[in-house]
Amino acid sequence: MKVNINSVHFKADRKLEDFIQQKIDKLTSHYDEILAGEVHLKLDNNGEPENKIAEIRLTVRGSDLYAKKQSKSFEEATDTAVEALRRQLKKYKEKIRSK
């Protein structure tokens, strides 16, 4: 699956991009009809230690799923966003099956 990673006002290193790609690829084991993924990484300049934001949008047939999480690191924010998307995928799959 193609995942587009955008980092706002900084350059994400290869290690972070690989981590994100790996996490999102794991979601295909829950639902194999994910068409695309888009990730936006941002720094929130509010002076708080939890200033890393990960926004993830997954395109599935007929819908978009979205999660935005804020944390101390981009890895942690990505983990929690992917977990939220996993739950959304599970609900979406149940909804599709019940039709």
C-alpha positions, 0 to 999 in steps of 0.5 A: 500500500502506498503511504504518503508521509508529509512533515510540516516545517521539518525533515522526517528521517528515514528511520521515522518514515520506515517506522510509520510505513511498518505500522500502517502496513500492519493495518492491512492484516485487519482489512486488506482493502485499504487503498491509500494512506496519508500521514501528516507530522507536525510540531505544535509550538505550545511549549508543552513536552507533548508537542508532536502531532501525527494525523493519519487518513486511510482511504478505504473503498467508500470511506475515509478513516481519520485519526489525530494524536498528540504525544511526546514523540512522533513514534508514540503519536503514530502508535496511538493513531494507528491503534485508533484506526485499527478500532475504526477499521474493525467497526467499518468491517462489521458495518460492511458485513452487516449490509 
